[in-house]
């Protein structure tokens, strides 16, 4: 039997590579099958050889290569489409740079496909990346239309508060590992504080929602630390090496 310290799971067969994170496994000594192997003396070629002999987990390398090929093809097609749209917009220009809006949407789609589709990325990171990408997309669209400020005044703080609520829901659903979401709460507080500073400097012309977003993010993090007690403090210490 082997164990992955990164994913904190046990593998019942003698695989040398974790099927989830692709990291090298540690032998626990609970299995009588096979012989003991010094992991420091094994090269990548030998690891791949042993990995291919696993009877419990299929070889995911072909599927991974196909996914990467599809992602590259999607990005290439998006670039070609955007070039065509820019040309059409230039030839039929009537005061609206709609090709920039399409370009911003395509960038967001490419980001989503290349970052969120691969399975080796955790769902917490995917959700945070999607939220940041959506905010950037809204700002780019606002700028393409002449920038009236609606992206920073309304979309950004509402997105932050929605993400805070999403974190709470995920913590309730995954109550056994709620402490894993503390880092997301800290990240959201930092993002909201950044936009709060922009509000103080007049960049955000309607700061009420931004202030509310900062307060909500701060309250959620403080409540988590207080009610989480030692578990929350231990997680923060582990994350920030305090």
trRosetta pair geometry for C-beta under 8 A, 3 or more apart (Angstrom, degrees):
i j d omega theta_ij theta_ji phi_ij phi_ji
1 10 6.0 3 177 -178 114 108
1 11 6.8 161 -164 80 64 57
1 12 6.1 -33 -115 -133 90 36
1 27 7.7 117 85 -156 48 61
1 28 5.0 -36 97 49 96 117
1 29 7.8 -35 57 56 88 26
1 30 4.0 -18 37 70 129 104
1 31 4.0 152 -12 -38 60 104
2 10 7.3 157 87 -160 40 61
2 11 4.6 -12 67 58 90 109
2 13 7.8 -24 17 87 103 45
2 14 6.6 104 -25 -139 114 37
2 15 6.3 -123 42 66 142 66
2 16 7.3 -161 -109 -101 168 36
2 25 3.9 53 158 147 130 133
2 26 6.4 147 -165 73 81 34
2 27 5.4 -50 -105 -97 80 49
2 28 6.4 166 -123 -5 22 87
2 31 7.5 -36 -32 6 61 137
3 9 7.3 -179 -151 93 64 39
3 10 5.1 -31 -101 -107 81 68
3 11 7.0 -164 -80 15 28 79
3 25 6.4 141 62 -168 29 90
3 26 5.2 -35 66 67 85 90
3 27 7.8 121 18 -133 80 5
3 28 4.9 80 -17 -57 114 112
4 7 4.4 19 107 40 129 98
4 8 7.1 -65 92 -12 79 17
4 9 5.3 10 46 53 107 79
4 10 7.9 -159 18 -82 71 24
4 11 6.9 74 -22 -26 95 107
4 18 4.1 65 -97 -97 139 131
4 20 7.1 165 94 45 173 109
4 21 6.6 142 -174 36 140 115
4 23 6.1 112 -145 72 104 110
4 25 5.5 -62 -74 -111 71 81
4 26 7.5 146 -94 17 25 83
5 8 6.9 22 -163 -77 31 56
5 26 6.1 41 -29 4 103 132
6 18 7.0 -122 54 1 110 169
6 21 5.1 -85 99 63 136 167
6 23 5.1 87 13 25 141 160
7 18 6.0 151 9 -168 131 146
7 20 5.0 86 -92 73 157 139
7 21 5.4 -170 -46 -11 110 120
7 23 7.8 174 -12 36 97 121
9 18 7.6 112 61 -142 109 112
9 20 7.2 84 28 7 143 140
10 28 7.0 -14 -131 -21 106 153
11 15 5.3 -83 158 47 150 108
11 18 7.2 -148 -51 -114 133 63
11 19 7.6 133 -109 -1 123 99
11 25 6.0 -51 23 -129 137 152
11 56 7.6 164 -170 71 90 145
12 31 7.9 132 -176 -87 46 125
12 56 6.5 127 63 -80 98 165
13 33 7.7 -54 -154 80 59 148
13 54 5.7 126 97 -145 143 84
13 55 6.2 176 -116 45 156 82
13 56 4.7 -175 -10 -3 133 124
13 57 7.9 -148 39 0 132 90
14 31 6.5 -164 -78 118 86 155
14 33 5.6 -125 -44 102 124 109
14 34 4.5 91 -119 -7 163 152
14 50 7.7 -90 123 -176 91 111
14 54 7.8 -157 70 -103 58 77
15 18 7.7 125 117 -85 122 25
15 19 7.1 2 143 -43 166 90
15 25 6.3 88 102 1 78 151
15 50 7.2 138 -148 137 45 94
15 51 6.2 54 -155 -122 91 60
15 54 4.3 21 -88 -95 105 128
15 56 7.2 -99 -33 48 123 107
15 57 6.5 16 -79 28 155 124
16 24 6.4 -22 163 -145 81 74
16 25 5.7 -152 -160 36 31 101
16 37 7.4 -52 -99 83 123 147
16 39 7.5 165 -155 -116 107 94
16 42 6.9 -103 -172 142 153 166
16 47 5.4 -129 105 -140 129 76
16 50 4.5 48 6 101 126 136
16 51 6.1 -93 54 -65 87 75
17 22 5.9 -7 178 -155 110 51
17 23 7.1 160 -153 80 66 23
17 24 6.4 -44 -101 -101 61 44
17 25 6.6 -136 -76 -14 9 96
17 47 5.9 91 -54 173 113 105
17 48 8.0 24 -22 -88 148 43
17 50 7.7 137 -7 89 92 96
17 51 4.5 -5 26 -97 123 122
18 21 4.9 12 93 49 135 79
18 22 6.2 -81 68 -27 82 10
18 23 4.9 13 19 51 123 73
18 24 7.7 -28 -10 26 88 5
18 25 5.7 137 -57 -70 75 91
19 22 8.0 24 -146 -72 13 53
19 54 7.9 -159 -69 126 110 165
19 57 4.3 -128 -89 -149 141 156
19 60 7.3 110 -159 -8 86 130
20 120 7.9 139 167 -121 55 73
21 120 7.1 110 -123 -149 47 97
22 120 7.3 -16 -3 -121 115 133
24 39 5.8 114 165 -165 134 128
24 47 7.0 -78 -103 -126 95 136
26 39 7.5 -60 -107 -37 57 156
27 31 7.7 -101 -156 40 91 106
27 36 6.7 162 113 -134 169 77
27 37 7.3 139 -41 46 142 79
27 39 7.8 -171 -6 -45 99 111
28 31 7.4 85 61 -2 89 87
31 34 7.3 24 121 36 118 99
34 37 7.7 -37 149 -24 120 107
37 41 7.8 -132 175 61 76 101
37 42 6.5 43 158 -56 117 127
38 41 4.4 52 92 12 110 111
38 42 7.2 172 93 -24 60 87
39 42 5.7 -55 -153 22 40 116
42 46 4.8 -124 -161 87 85 127
42 47 5.6 103 144 -60 117 83
42 50 7.7 -29 -156 0 140 138
43 46 5.1 95 55 11 72 100
43 47 7.0 -127 104 -7 38 90
44 47 5.4 -52 -146 34 35 115
44 48 6.4 35 156 -17 67 103
45 48 5.9 -55 -152 37 30 109
45 49 6.5 32 148 -22 63 105
46 49 5.3 -50 -148 33 37 115
46 50 6.3 32 155 -14 68 102
47 50 6.0 -56 -148 40 30 105
47 51 6.0 34 152 -24 65 110
48 51 5.4 -52 -141 36 31 117
48 52 6.4 35 158 -25 63 103
49 52 6.0 -54 -153 30 28 109
49 53 7.1 24 150 -19 59 106
50 53 5.7 -59 -158 31 38 112
50 54 7.8 60 146 -43 62 83
51 54 6.0 -27 -170 -11 43 113
51 59 7.7 103 131 -108 96 86
52 59 6.1 15 -121 -86 74 124
54 57 5.0 -8 125 46 137 86
57 60 7.9 -45 160 -25 99 101
59 62 6.7 65 115 4 100 94
60 63 5.1 -58 -165 46 66 114
60 64 5.7 72 136 -30 85 102
61 64 5.5 -54 -144 35 33 113
61 65 6.4 34 158 -20 66 103
62 65 5.8 -55 -150 35 32 111
62 66 6.5 32 153 -19 65 105
63 66 5.6 -54 -150 35 34 112
63 67 6.4 36 152 -21 66 104
64 67 5.7 -53 -149 34 33 112
64 68 6.5 32 153 -17 65 105
64 118 7.9 49 -138 -133 85 98
65 68 5.7 -54 -149 37 32 111
65 69 6.3 34 152 -21 65 106
66 69 5.6 -54 -148 36 32 113
66 70 6.4 33 153 -19 66 104
67 70 5.8 -54 -149 35 31 111
67 71 6.4 33 152 -20 64 106
67 117 6.6 -174 -167 129 114 116
67 118 6.4 125 139 -95 141 73
68 71 5.6 -53 -147 35 32 113
68 72 6.4 31 155 -17 65 105
69 72 5.8 -54 -148 38 31 109
69 73 6.2 31 153 -19 64 108
70 73 5.6 -55 -147 38 31 113
70 74 6.3 34 154 -22 65 105
71 74 5.7 -53 -148 34 30 112
71 75 6.5 28 154 -17 64 105
71 113 5.6 168 -125 138 83 103
71 114 5.1 109 -167 -99 125 71
71 117 6.8 -171 -84 61 111 139
72 75 5.8 -54 -148 36 32 110
72 76 6.3 32 154 -19 65 107
73 76 5.7 -55 -147 37 31 112
73 77 6.3 29 156 -17 66 107
74 77 5.9 -56 -146 38 30 109
74 78 6.3 33 154 -22 64 107
74 109 7.9 -121 163 134 119 102
74 110 6.7 171 122 -112 101 74
74 113 5.3 -74 101 134 156 166
75 78 5.6 -54 -148 34 30 114
75 79 6.6 32 154 -20 64 103
75 110 5.1 83 -106 -139 81 118
75 113 7.7 -158 -56 81 80 129
75 114 6.8 40 -63 -61 121 124
76 79 5.9 -53 -152 32 31 110
76 80 6.6 29 152 -16 64 105
77 80 5.7 -55 -149 38 34 111
77 81 6.2 35 153 -20 67 107
78 81 5.7 -54 -144 38 30 111
78 82 6.2 30 157 -19 65 107
78 106 4.5 154 -166 -176 110 115
78 109 6.8 -176 -108 82 139 114
78 110 5.3 -133 54 -66 169 115
79 82 5.9 -56 -147 37 29 110
79 83 6.5 32 154 -20 63 105
80 83 5.8 -55 -152 34 31 112
80 84 6.6 29 152 -17 64 105
81 84 5.7 -57 -153 36 33 111
81 85 6.3 31 151 -19 67 107
81 102 8.0 -117 133 153 102 121
81 106 6.7 -178 83 -109 116 147
82 85 5.5 -53 -144 38 34 112
82 86 6.3 38 155 -22 66 103
82 99 7.2 112 -162 -179 69 95
82 102 6.7 175 -114 115 76 101
82 103 4.9 82 -141 -105 122 85
82 106 5.5 -137 -66 56 114 162
83 86 5.8 -51 -147 34 30 111
83 87 6.5 31 153 -18 62 106
84 87 5.7 -56 -153 36 32 112
84 88 6.4 30 152 -17 66 106
85 88 5.7 -53 -145 38 33 110
85 89 6.1 34 155 -19 66 108
85 98 8.0 -105 175 106 110 82
85 99 4.4 157 134 -129 97 97
85 102 5.1 -97 168 86 165 150
85 103 7.2 -166 83 -55 133 82
86 89 5.7 -54 -144 39 29 112
86 90 6.3 32 154 -22 63 106
86 99 4.6 135 -90 162 51 153
86 103 7.5 42 -63 -61 101 125
87 90 5.7 -54 -148 34 29 112
87 91 6.4 21 157 -13 64 108
88 91 5.9 -60 -146 40 30 106
88 92 6.0 -12 167 18 68 113
88 99 7.2 151 65 -80 84 121
89 92 6.6 -74 -133 58 23 83
89 93 6.1 58 158 -82 63 79
89 97 6.5 71 172 -146 139 53
89 98 6.0 -163 -111 56 121 77
89 99 3.7 -109 -15 -26 153 121
90 93 5.9 -11 -145 -40 26 114
90 99 7.9 -21 -30 -2 71 154
93 96 7.9 -173 -156 51 64 50
93 97 7.8 4 -131 -88 101 62
96 145 7.9 0 -143 -118 90 66
97 100 4.6 30 133 3 108 116
97 101 7.6 138 110 -13 69 83
97 144 5.6 -125 87 -164 102 87
98 101 5.4 -46 -160 31 52 115
98 102 6.5 52 145 -17 73 101
98 144 7.7 96 -111 158 26 126
99 102 5.5 -52 -149 40 39 113
99 103 6.1 45 149 -25 67 104
100 103 5.3 -50 -146 35 33 116
100 104 6.4 38 153 -21 64 100
100 140 7.3 -145 156 166 95 94
100 143 7.9 -96 143 97 138 88
100 144 4.0 -176 98 -119 120 120
101 104 5.8 -50 -150 32 31 111
101 105 6.6 30 151 -15 63 105
101 140 7.8 150 -114 124 47 91
101 141 5.3 59 -126 -123 90 82
101 144 4.9 -177 -61 105 76 159
101 145 7.5 50 -73 -50 119 89
102 105 5.7 -56 -151 38 33 112
102 106 6.3 33 152 -19 67 107
103 106 5.6 -54 -145 37 32 111
103 107 6.3 36 153 -22 65 103
104 107 5.7 -51 -149 33 31 113
104 108 6.6 32 152 -18 63 104
104 137 5.4 131 157 -143 105 69
104 140 3.7 168 -118 112 136 135
104 141 5.7 -150 82 -59 156 71
104 144 6.7 -125 -14 -28 135 139
105 108 5.7 -54 -152 36 33 112
105 109 6.4 33 151 -19 66 106
105 137 6.8 75 -92 -151 49 119
106 109 5.5 -52 -145 37 34 112
106 110 6.2 36 154 -19 66 104
107 110 5.8 -53 -147 37 30 110
107 111 6.3 32 153 -19 63 107
107 137 7.6 -179 77 -97 98 87
107 140 7.7 36 52 38 136 177
108 111 5.6 -54 -148 37 30 113
108 112 6.3 33 152 -21 64 106
108 133 5.3 127 -137 165 86 109
108 134 7.3 79 -144 -88 133 45
108 136 7.6 171 -89 83 98 98
108 137 4.5 15 -71 -83 140 129
109 112 5.6 -53 -147 35 32 113
109 113 6.2 27 157 -16 66 107
110 113 5.8 -55 -143 39 30 108
110 114 5.9 16 163 -8 66 114
111 114 6.2 -63 -137 45 24 101
111 115 5.7 -8 173 7 64 122
111 129 7.5 -152 157 160 108 108
111 133 5.2 -179 105 -122 143 137
112 115 6.7 -72 -130 50 16 91
112 116 5.0 -28 -168 24 60 126
112 117 7.5 80 140 -32 64 88
112 130 6.8 56 -110 -108 94 90
112 133 6.8 167 -63 123 81 166
113 116 7.2 -37 -80 49 10 86
113 117 5.3 7 -163 -16 49 129
114 117 7.2 4 -66 28 8 105
114 118 7.9 4 174 -12 38 107
115 118 7.5 -71 -170 27 19 101
115 121 6.8 63 172 -58 65 175
115 126 7.2 160 131 -120 90 73
115 129 5.5 -119 136 144 142 156
116 121 7.0 -107 -121 78 34 141
116 126 4.7 97 -125 -147 87 107
116 129 6.8 -165 -69 84 94 125
116 130 6.5 50 -81 -66 140 104
118 121 5.7 84 87 -4 93 104
121 125 5.5 -109 179 81 95 123
121 126 5.6 113 121 -61 115 96
122 125 4.8 89 66 11 87 102
122 126 6.9 -151 98 -8 45 89
123 126 5.3 -53 -145 37 37 116
123 127 6.2 39 157 -22 69 103
124 127 6.0 -54 -149 34 29 109
124 128 6.5 25 155 -14 63 108
124 170 7.7 142 -96 150 87 159
124 180 6.9 -143 -44 138 156 102
124 181 6.6 -155 -119 -106 132 72
124 183 7.9 80 148 73 143 104
124 184 5.7 -117 -171 -61 112 130
125 128 5.8 -57 -147 40 32 109
125 129 6.1 31 156 -19 66 110
126 129 5.8 -58 -146 39 27 110
126 130 6.3 29 155 -21 64 107
127 130 5.7 -55 -149 35 29 112
127 131 6.5 30 153 -20 63 105
127 163 7.4 145 150 -138 104 97
127 166 6.7 -162 -180 135 139 141
127 184 7.9 13 83 -132 114 140
128 131 5.8 -55 -151 33 32 112
128 132 6.5 28 154 -14 66 106
128 163 7.6 84 -108 -159 59 134
128 184 6.0 -142 -72 -128 123 98
128 187 6.3 13 -141 108 139 151
129 132 5.8 -55 -147 40 32 108
129 133 6.1 34 154 -20 66 110
130 133 5.6 -55 -144 40 30 114
130 134 6.2 34 155 -23 65 105
131 134 5.8 -52 -148 32 29 111
131 135 6.7 29 153 -18 62 103
131 159 5.9 148 -162 166 91 109
131 160 7.9 104 174 -90 128 45
131 163 4.9 37 -118 -86 155 136
132 135 5.8 -54 -152 34 33 111
132 136 6.4 31 152 -16 66 106
132 191 7.7 -126 -94 -115 93 143
133 136 5.7 -55 -147 39 32 110
133 137 6.2 37 153 -23 66 106
134 137 5.5 -51 -147 35 31 115
134 138 6.5 33 154 -20 64 103
134 159 6.1 -178 98 -132 120 142
135 138 5.8 -54 -151 34 31 111
135 139 6.5 29 152 -17 65 106
135 151 7.7 115 -167 175 62 98
135 155 6.9 156 -123 125 64 104
135 156 5.3 68 -138 -111 111 81
135 159 5.6 -162 -74 78 94 160
136 139 5.7 -55 -149 37 33 111
136 140 6.3 33 153 -19 67 106
137 140 5.8 -55 -147 36 30 111
137 141 6.4 29 155 -18 65 105
138 141 5.8 -54 -148 37 31 110
138 142 6.3 34 153 -21 64 107
138 151 4.2 158 135 -135 95 103
138 155 4.3 -148 177 128 161 161
138 156 7.2 -163 81 -57 139 72
138 159 7.8 -159 2 -35 149 143
139 142 5.6 -53 -148 36 31 114
139 143 6.4 30 154 -18 65 105
139 151 4.5 155 -88 141 51 150
139 152 6.9 57 -103 -55 97 83
139 156 7.8 42 -60 -64 100 113
140 143 5.7 -54 -147 38 31 110
140 144 6.3 34 152 -23 64 106
141 144 5.6 -54 -148 34 32 114
141 145 6.5 19 157 -10 65 109
141 151 7.0 148 64 -79 85 128
142 145 6.1 -67 -151 42 28 102
142 147 5.3 67 141 -113 88 60
142 148 6.7 -119 -161 37 96 67
142 149 7.2 144 -175 -32 137 9
142 150 6.0 -167 -112 55 121 80
142 151 3.7 -112 -24 -18 147 124
142 152 7.7 -140 80 -10 172 78
143 146 7.9 172 -171 38 28 8
143 147 4.9 14 -107 -66 50 104
145 148 7.2 -44 104 -5 107 99
149 152 5.8 -64 -162 49 66 99
149 153 5.0 54 144 -20 93 118
149 204 7.4 132 -164 -140 108 46
149 205 5.2 -4 -170 23 160 118
149 206 7.3 122 138 7 124 96
150 153 5.7 -63 -126 49 29 106
150 154 5.3 -25 -170 29 70 115
150 155 6.6 68 137 -15 74 101
151 154 7.6 -57 -104 53 7 75
151 155 4.9 -36 -145 38 48 129
151 156 6.5 64 151 -31 62 97
152 155 7.5 -9 -40 49 16 87
152 156 5.3 0 -134 7 41 136
152 195 7.0 -175 -159 -146 90 110
152 198 6.9 -98 -166 125 133 141
152 203 6.7 -83 161 134 163 90
152 204 4.9 -133 141 -103 113 85
152 210 7.9 3 163 -73 78 127
153 156 7.8 97 31 32 17 99
153 157 7.8 -44 160 9 27 113
153 204 5.9 147 -88 -161 62 83
153 205 6.1 -37 -84 56 122 77
153 206 4.0 58 -152 46 117 107
153 209 6.9 92 168 41 56 123
153 210 7.8 -80 -137 -35 40 106
154 157 7.0 -76 -152 43 20 95
154 158 6.1 9 166 -11 62 120
154 206 7.3 14 -53 77 76 133
154 209 6.3 74 -113 40 46 165
155 158 6.1 -70 -148 43 24 108
155 159 6.0 24 159 -22 66 112
156 159 5.8 -57 -146 35 26 111
156 160 6.5 27 157 -20 63 105
156 195 5.8 178 139 -121 136 154
156 210 7.3 16 95 -96 109 93
156 213 7.8 -76 124 -28 76 174
157 160 5.5 -52 -148 34 36 114
157 161 6.4 31 157 -15 68 105
157 192 7.6 77 -121 -129 73 92
157 195 7.0 -165 -72 122 80 149
157 209 3.8 149 83 135 152 99
157 210 4.7 -122 -76 -82 128 48
157 212 6.7 81 176 64 131 91
157 213 4.0 -140 -150 -33 87 137
158 161 5.9 -56 -148 40 32 107
158 162 6.2 33 153 -19 65 108
158 209 6.7 -27 -49 -179 73 137
158 213 7.9 -94 -47 -80 22 121
159 162 5.7 -54 -145 38 30 112
159 163 6.3 31 155 -20 63 106
160 163 5.8 -57 -151 36 29 111
160 164 6.5 34 150 -23 64 103
160 188 6.2 138 -159 -165 88 98
160 191 6.3 -168 -112 105 116 115
160 192 5.2 120 -173 -83 153 99
160 195 7.5 -138 -41 31 150 147
160 213 4.3 64 85 -162 131 128
160 216 7.8 135 122 72 98 119
160 217 6.6 -49 163 -57 113 122
161 164 5.4 -46 -149 30 36 116
161 165 6.6 36 152 -17 64 101
161 212 7.1 -5 -76 119 134 100
161 213 5.3 -108 -51 -110 90 83
161 216 5.5 45 -116 75 90 162
162 165 5.7 -53 -152 36 34 111
162 166 6.4 39 148 -23 65 105
163 166 5.2 -49 -147 34 36 117
163 167 6.5 43 152 -24 65 98
163 188 5.9 -171 107 -112 120 130
164 167 5.7 -49 -154 29 32 113
164 168 6.8 33 149 -17 62 102
164 185 7.7 73 -127 -122 79 77
164 188 5.9 155 -79 154 82 157
164 213 7.9 176 -16 -153 135 73
164 216 5.5 134 90 134 172 112
164 217 5.7 -126 -91 -90 131 67
164 220 5.5 -176 -165 -15 111 161
165 168 5.6 -52 -154 34 36 113
165 169 6.5 36 150 -19 67 104
166 169 5.7 -54 -149 36 33 111
166 170 6.3 31 154 -16 66 107
167 170 5.8 -58 -148 40 30 109
167 171 6.3 33 153 -22 65 106
167 181 5.4 149 -163 175 94 127
167 184 5.5 -175 -113 109 124 127
167 185 6.0 141 164 -74 159 81
167 188 7.1 -112 -28 -14 149 152
167 220 7.1 91 84 162 127 147
168 171 5.6 -54 -148 34 30 113
168 172 6.6 29 153 -18 64 104
168 220 6.8 -104 -66 -138 106 124
169 172 5.8 -56 -153 35 32 110
169 173 6.3 28 152 -16 67 107
170 173 5.6 -53 -141 39 34 110
170 174 5.9 -4 168 18 70 108
170 181 6.0 148 98 -93 113 146
171 174 6.6 -68 -131 62 23 80
171 175 7.1 66 157 -95 57 54
171 178 4.3 63 -158 -140 88 98
171 181 5.1 -113 -77 44 95 152
171 224 7.9 -108 -129 -112 163 117
172 175 6.2 0 -164 -68 31 94
172 178 7.9 52 -58 -103 26 117
174 177 5.1 -43 157 57 109 89
174 178 6.4 159 101 -75 78 57
174 180 7.5 -48 122 47 136 118
174 181 7.7 131 73 -33 120 120
175 178 5.6 -4 -143 -46 38 112
177 180 4.8 8 156 -1 98 121
178 181 6.1 -55 -174 25 52 110
178 228 7.6 -147 105 -107 115 112
179 182 5.7 -16 -169 -16 57 116
179 228 6.6 122 -97 -155 90 133
179 231 5.3 -117 -77 153 136 103
179 232 6.3 -154 -121 -94 98 52
179 234 7.8 -8 -161 74 151 92
179 235 4.3 -165 175 -63 114 150
180 183 7.5 -40 176 18 46 102
180 235 7.6 -133 -75 -142 33 136
181 184 5.0 -45 -166 35 66 119
181 185 6.4 72 138 -25 78 96
182 185 5.5 -52 -154 33 39 114
182 186 6.5 39 150 -18 69 101
182 221 7.7 95 -154 -136 74 82
182 224 6.1 175 -108 138 89 142
182 225 7.9 95 -137 -73 121 75
182 228 7.5 18 -83 -74 125 178
182 232 6.1 148 -96 -145 144 81
182 235 5.1 113 32 116 147 135
182 236 6.3 -97 142 -67 144 79
182 239 7.3 -152 92 -13 110 152
183 186 5.6 -50 -149 35 35 112
183 187 6.4 38 150 -21 65 104
183 235 7.9 -118 -39 156 84 108
183 239 5.4 -173 -85 -133 108 153
184 187 5.5 -53 -148 36 33 114
184 188 6.3 32 154 -19 66 104
185 188 5.8 -53 -147 36 31 109
185 189 6.4 34 153 -20 64 104
185 217 7.2 159 -168 -166 71 78
185 220 5.9 -140 -140 114 118 106
185 221 4.5 155 150 -91 119 88
185 224 6.1 163 9 18 177 156
186 189 5.7 -54 -150 34 32 112
186 190 6.5 32 152 -19 64 104
186 221 6.5 104 -77 -124 55 135
186 236 7.8 129 -60 -118 139 95
186 239 7.9 162 22 115 154 151
187 190 5.8 -55 -152 35 32 111
187 191 6.4 32 152 -19 66 105
188 191 5.6 -51 -145 36 35 112
188 192 6.2 32 156 -17 66 106
188 217 4.9 -151 122 -132 98 121
189 192 5.9 -56 -145 40 30 108
189 193 6.2 32 154 -22 64 107
189 214 7.7 76 -149 -149 65 61
189 217 4.3 169 -92 144 64 118
189 218 5.9 99 -128 -78 113 59
189 221 5.4 -20 -52 -25 139 150
190 193 5.7 -54 -146 35 30 112
190 194 6.5 37 153 -24 63 101
191 194 5.7 -51 -154 29 32 114
191 195 6.8 21 153 -7 64 104
191 217 8.0 -162 61 -115 83 164
192 195 5.9 -58 -151 43 35 105
192 196 6.2 43 147 -27 66 105
192 210 7.4 161 -163 -169 78 69
192 213 4.7 -154 -134 128 118 98
192 214 4.5 170 144 -91 114 59
192 216 7.9 -151 -125 60 164 83
192 217 4.5 171 17 10 153 152
192 218 7.9 -124 86 -33 138 80
193 196 5.1 -50 -146 34 35 119
193 197 6.6 40 153 -22 65 97
193 214 6.1 97 -81 -126 54 109
194 197 5.9 -50 -156 30 31 110
194 198 6.8 32 145 -17 62 103
195 198 5.2 -45 -149 34 43 117
195 199 6.5 50 148 -24 66 97
195 204 6.5 69 178 -49 85 144
195 210 5.2 -133 130 -144 107 116
195 213 7.2 -1 79 82 131 137
195 214 7.8 -153 74 -61 89 99
196 199 5.4 -48 -152 30 36 115
196 200 6.7 37 149 -19 64 100
196 207 7.9 82 -136 -160 57 107
196 210 5.7 165 -90 151 58 106
196 211 6.7 95 -121 -94 100 53
196 213 7.9 -153 -62 76 94 95
196 214 4.6 45 -69 -70 135 143
197 200 5.6 -50 -150 33 36 112
197 201 6.5 22 154 -8 66 108
198 201 5.9 -65 -148 46 32 103
198 203 4.0 -66 -176 62 91 127
198 204 5.1 87 114 -17 96 99
198 210 7.7 -116 71 -153 94 157
199 202 7.9 62 -178 -59 29 15
199 203 7.1 -81 -71 58 28 77
199 204 3.9 -39 -93 58 72 123
199 207 3.6 106 -165 -120 125 112
199 210 4.6 176 -57 90 142 151
199 211 6.9 -137 112 -51 166 80
200 207 7.8 91 -56 -122 44 150
202 205 7.1 30 -173 -90 63 63
204 207 5.2 104 107 -89 112 74
204 210 5.3 47 145 -29 165 155
206 209 6.8 33 122 15 97 99
206 210 8.0 135 102 -4 59 102
207 210 4.9 -67 -157 47 61 117
207 211 5.7 63 146 -27 89 101
208 211 6.0 -57 -151 33 28 109
208 212 6.5 26 153 -17 63 107
209 212 5.5 -53 -148 37 35 114
209 213 6.3 40 152 -24 66 103
210 213 5.6 -51 -149 32 32 114
210 214 6.6 34 151 -19 64 102
211 214 5.7 -52 -151 33 34 112
211 215 6.4 32 152 -17 66 106
212 215 5.7 -56 -148 38 32 111
212 216 6.2 32 155 -20 67 107
213 216 5.8 -53 -143 36 29 111
213 217 6.3 28 158 -17 64 108
214 217 6.0 -58 -149 38 27 109
214 218 6.2 24 156 -17 64 111
215 218 5.8 -59 -147 39 28 110
215 219 6.1 28 157 -21 66 108
216 219 5.9 -55 -144 36 28 110
216 220 6.4 27 158 -18 63 107
217 220 6.0 -57 -149 35 28 110
217 221 6.5 22 157 -14 63 109
218 221 6.0 -60 -149 40 30 107
218 222 6.1 26 157 -16 67 111
219 222 5.9 -58 -143 40 28 109
219 223 6.0 28 158 -19 65 110
220 223 5.9 -56 -145 38 26 110
220 224 6.4 29 155 -22 62 107
221 224 5.7 -54 -149 34 31 113
221 225 6.5 27 155 -17 65 105
222 225 5.8 -56 -149 37 31 109
222 226 6.2 27 155 -17 66 109
223 226 5.8 -57 -143 39 30 108
223 227 5.9 6 168 3 68 113
224 227 6.6 -65 -134 51 22 93
224 228 5.2 20 167 -19 62 125
224 232 5.7 155 141 -121 79 140
225 228 5.9 -55 -125 43 18 110
225 232 4.8 -173 -122 133 47 143
225 233 7.0 79 -155 -66 87 72
225 236 7.3 17 -111 -33 106 144
226 229 7.7 12 160 -64 30 54
227 232 7.8 85 74 -25 52 143
228 231 5.1 -106 174 74 89 93
228 232 2.8 90 102 -37 132 118
228 233 7.6 164 106 -15 102 63
228 235 7.7 -53 157 23 143 124
229 232 6.4 115 50 20 29 98
229 233 7.3 -63 143 1 35 103
230 233 5.6 -59 -143 43 36 109
230 234 5.9 39 157 -24 70 107
231 234 5.8 -54 -147 35 27 112
231 235 6.5 27 154 -18 62 106
232 235 5.8 -55 -150 35 31 111
232 236 6.4 29 154 -16 65 106
233 236 5.7 -53 -146 39 33 110
233 237 6.2 35 154 -20 66 107
234 237 5.7 -55 -147 37 30 112
234 238 6.3 30 154 -19 65 107
235 238 5.7 -55 -146 37 30 110
235 239 6.2 26 157 -17 65 109
236 239 5.8 -56 -143 38 30 108
236 240 6.0 -13 172 18 67 112
236 242 6.6 8 126 8 85 135
237 240 6.9 -75 -133 56 20 81
237 241 7.4 44 173 -130 55 9
237 242 4.4 -94 -124 54 68 99
238 241 7.6 17 -168 -72 21 45
